[in-house]
Amino acid sequence: MAEGDRNLPLDAGRTSRPKEADSRPWLKPPDLRQLAGVAILVAVYFTTAKLGLLMDAVSGFATTVWPPTGISLVALSVFGYRLWPGVALGAFLVNASAGAPLLTAFGMAAGNALEAVLGTYLLRRFAGFRGSLDRVQGVVWFVVGVAGLSTMVSATIGVTSGWLGGLIPSATVGKAWLTWWLGDAMGDLILAPLLFIWAERPRIVLSPWRIAEAGALLASLVMVSLLAFGAVSTSDRAIFSQPYVLFPFLIWAALRFWQHGTVTATFTVATVAIWRTAAGFGPFARGTVNESLLFLQAFMGIVAVTMLVFAAGISERRRALIRVRVNYSVAHLLADAPSLGGVIPGILRTICEGLGWDCGSVWTVDADTVTLRHAAEWHRPQDGLGEFGRTAGSLTFRPGVGMAGRVWSDGHPLWVPNLAVETSPLRAERASELGLRSAMGFPIFLGKEVHGIMTFFSREIREPDEALLQMMATLGRQIGEFIQRQRAESELRLAHAELEARIARRAEQLAEMNRVLQDEIAERKHAEEALRQLSTRLLRIQEEERQRLARELHDSTAQSLAALSMNLAVARGSGEALDGRAQKALDECEVLADRCSREIRSLSYLLHPPMLKDIGLSAAVQWCAEGFARRSGIAVEVDLPADFNRLPTEVENALFRIVQECLTNVQRHSGSATAQIRLVRGPRSVALEVRDQGRGMPAGILNRRDAVVSLGVGLLGMRERVRQLGGQLRIESSGTGATVQVEINLASEAT
């Protein structure tokens, strides 16, 4: 069965409910059609009731087989409440002909009529207009409300009337009530679904193979039913004594032929079972026919409810798969479509064929005239609906006019279950002439504004479906998003063309700027290279100048001071001729000359220690640390490996100068009382670490543009020395001290 072709309980979006002419029958005079319907219902009711009373009725009135209950429920649900007199009159005639007093027969007839009216009301209110048996929720409402609750009313009123009329003894009231209720309930559970579902157009495609399968299923079901209920037996026991052997065939019918197969198979089994059980055969045969049928009907009630729920579950699953398939197909069409006009007919066809609608149209909003105009249409080719679509091309709708206009003005989906009683008659008459009975419309939103309307028509009366309306609303949003995407792509193409032109102009400007920038970069690289060469030369000149100064201080100034000291010593030898004041001045000169000689010697060694060249870096660092400790009072810990070999001269000079600069910074800036020097020699590198426990220094200060102002030339000189040797300089600092780490690669250096 195609998606959405059943009656569905719902109150979603906006639903145009039919104002049925028979909603209050007591206010309207009968017509010939009503009288004919009542007469037919009386005849059918009387005939089927007489058949039911043949099944060993309790006290002649309560029977376990009562088809009129299902017939009256279907009659009032399909043709309206105005046929209730047919139920009442048919029940009255049956009970009166069975020997009931007129007053008792009237009470029983009132109970039967009230049962039919209440069952119809519950069916329409909770389970759908004519029984939503393709949904589990609808089946549950049908079983509990209609087959369970409304039949209790008839059983209670009927048995009470029979007891008051003296027809039903007090001892059998309970049995009579159970029999009456079970017979009415089975009429609702077995016969009513059969009539409801076969009253609609089946949508199963019966190919030759499918027809052969249906015939095989029916023949197998009849044969197994006959065997299960004792048709082929020479004794009172059937060949298949367990009735559960019927379930595989019932499941076969539900899986392959859905609701139509389910209700037909259940009715077939029930017919064979009642026939054989009433004859005294089968697993439910007991002492009396009534007792046997009570057990049988209880079993058949379980079978009917189980199969109705099972078939409804299958239908829900199929419906969900169909909707997923339709959603995917529409999304695929929108994804591949170059424009909306080329994809709309395909969308209409996909929705109509997938969801079971006969034709569909698209209306777009004309902002200039504030009307809806027809844009596209699709219909089934064999249904003769082409004229309906062609006439739509000449129509326009204003807000609130017609179904499309109402959807436009309200901005909500609209479902019209019955076009024949639609309050907005525009196109309704023509739709009725073509056999279109239900309609649905939903808006296409472009942002927050309605851009268009999609409408669909069906030849069946179809109750609103909340899930389907939600799906249609989602499709409307998808189409609106597609339109927005198309507009955005068009605007994007225009913007892209404009951007390309701007890019071309800008590219020319950038090319010119790039040429200028390349020239500036080349000049800057040349300047940086010149600066590096200058820095290297300055460091070399600085080192040479230190050596020259150290040599002059040692060879000239120190020698002069030594001669001065010797002269002062000679003068001291003839000091008897000097007075006390001169003697004191001579002593002070001798002390000053000695101090000056030591300071010059130390300064000479600091400028260029001879042991750095003669012995190596380790001895020079040890000597430097000891001298710094004596001069500054800061304890210096030196960690030198015992096998620290000689390094290239440039490396030793650079590391020694870095140690000197670090110790000077510790004394001047850190405020630390201690310092540590550590030298590590690796296979291909040498590492120096100088640490203190003072105030610290920001590690990123070397990267600042004003580094010369912030640091002076000391640390910058350290960085330049390390850079020239291809090494790395790192400064780590915290509130508890600073660490200077130097690592120089010796891979290419000769040791």
C-alpha positions, 0 to 999 in steps of 0.5 A: 500500500503506498505511503499515506493512503490510509486514514490517519489520526492527527491534528498537525498544521492546519486541518480543514475538517469536513462539516459533515451533513450527518453530524447531528442527524436528529436536526435534519430531515431524512432523504431518500438516500438515507432511507435507502441506506437504513433499509439496506442496513436493516436487511443486512443486520437482520440476516447476519444476526439470525446466522449468529443466533444459530450458534447456541445462543445463551437464553436464545439471545447472547451468542459468541458470533455476532457479525452485525456489530462490525457491519453497523460500525463500518456503516456508521463510520463510512456513511455517517451517524444518520444510519443509526436507525437502521441498527436500532430497527434491525436489532429490534426486529431480530430480538422481537422475532427471537421471542423477546417482549417488545419492551425488552427488544427495545432495550436490547436494540437501544444497547446495540444502537448505542454501541454502534454510535459510541464505537463510531465516535471513538473510532473517529476521535481516537483511531481515525476517520475510518479506522487507522489500522496501518498504525500501531497506535490506531490499532490499540485505540481500535482494540481498546476503545471500539472492540473493548469499551463500546461492546461492553455498553451493548452487552450490559444494556442487552443482558440487563434488558433480558434479565429484567424481561425474564429471558435471562435467568439470574444464574446465567447473567454472567455467562450471558454477558461474557458471551454477548460481549465476546461476540460483539468484540469479535465482530469488531475485531474480525469483520470490521477491519475486513470491511474497512480495508477492502472498502479502499482501493488496494495499491498492491500491484498484482503481477501474475506471480503475485496473483499465483502467490496469493492463490497459493497462500489462500489454498494453504491457509484453508487447508491448514485451517481445515486440518487444524480444526478437524475437517480431515479426521476419523475421530474427534481429534484433528491431525494438527491439534495445535492451532499455532500452526496457522501463524506462519501463514498469517505472517506470510499474508501480513508480510507479502500482502499487508493489511489486505492480506492480514484481514482476509487471512484472519477472516478466513481462519475465523470462518473455518474455525467457527464452522468446524468448532460448532460442529464439534471438531478441533482443539477447542471443542468442549461439552456445548457449542457455546462453551466451545465457541467461547474458547475459540473466540478468545483464541481468535481475539488473540490472533486478530489483535496480534496480526492487526498490530503486526501488520500495522508495524509492517506498514509503519516500517514501510511508510518510514522507508518510503518517506526516507526514499522520497526525502533522499530522492528530492534531496538528490534532485535538488543537489543535481539541479541547475535551476528550480524550474528544471527540478520542480516537475521531478519533485512533484512526480517523486512525491506523488508516486512515492506517497500515493497522491494523484496530482500536484502543483506548484504556485509561486508568489507574484510580488507585483500583483500580490497573487499566487501564479501557477508554476508547474504541475504533474499528474498520473498519465492514466487518470485523466487529470491533465485538464485539471492541471491545464486550467490551473495555469489561468488561475491566480489566488489572493491571500486567503482565497482557495486552499493555496491562498489559505496556506499562503496567508497562514504560513502553515500546512493545510490538509483537506480530508474531504473536498466535497464539503470544503468551505472554500469552493474554488476549484473544489467543484472541478476536483469533485467532478474528476474524483479528487476527494482529498488535498494537502498544501504546504508553504515554501519558505524563503527565509521568513517569507512564503515564496510559493505553495505546493498542493497535492490531490488524491482520489481517496478520502485521506485523514491528516497525517502529522508525520507526513505534514512535518515531512512536507514542511521539511521539504518546503524548507529544503526547496526554499534553501535550494532557491536561496542557494541558487540566488546566492550562487548567482550573486556569488558568480557576479561577485566572483567576476567583479572580484576577478577584475579587482584581483587582476588590477591588484595583481598588477599593483602587487607585482610592482610592489613586489619588485620594489620589495625585492629590491628592498630585501636585497638591499637589507640582506646586503646591509645585514651581511655588511653588518655581520662582517662589521660585527665580526671585524669589530670583535676581531679588532676588539680581541686584537686591541685587548692583546695589544693593551695587555702586551703594552701593559705587561711590557711597558707599564709594568716594567716602568712600575717595576723600575719605580719600585726598585728606585724606591727601594734604593731610596729606602736604603739611604733613608737615614737622611730623610725626615719622618714625613719624607720617610712616610711618603716614601713608604706610601709610594712604595705601597702604591707602586706595588698595588699599581703593579699588581692591578696592571698585571691583573688587568693585563691578564683579564684583557688577554690571559696568557694561560688561555693560549698556553694551557687552555680554556679549563685553566683560564676559566678556573683562574678567572673564577678565582680572581673574580671571587677574590675581587667581588667576594662572590663565591664561584663554583666551577664544574670542569671535567678532568679530561677537558681537552683543547678547543679551537682557538676561536671557541676558547676565546668566545667561551672565555669572554662569555664567562667573563661577561656573565660574571660581570653581570652577576656582580653588577645586576643580579645581587646574587651571593653565589655563581656556578660555572659548568663546562661539558664536552661532548663528542661533537659539541661543547656546552657552557652554563653560568647560573646565579641565584639573584633577581633574574633577567627576562629571557626574551629581552634579547629579541626586543628592538631596543636591546642595545639600550636595555642590555648594553653591548655585553650580552649582545656581544655574547650573542654575536660571538655565539652566532659567528660560531654557529651555536645557540644562546639561551637565557632562562630566568625566574624570580630566583635567578638566571641561567645562561646556556651556550652550545657550540657545534664542533663537528666541523672544527678541528680539536 
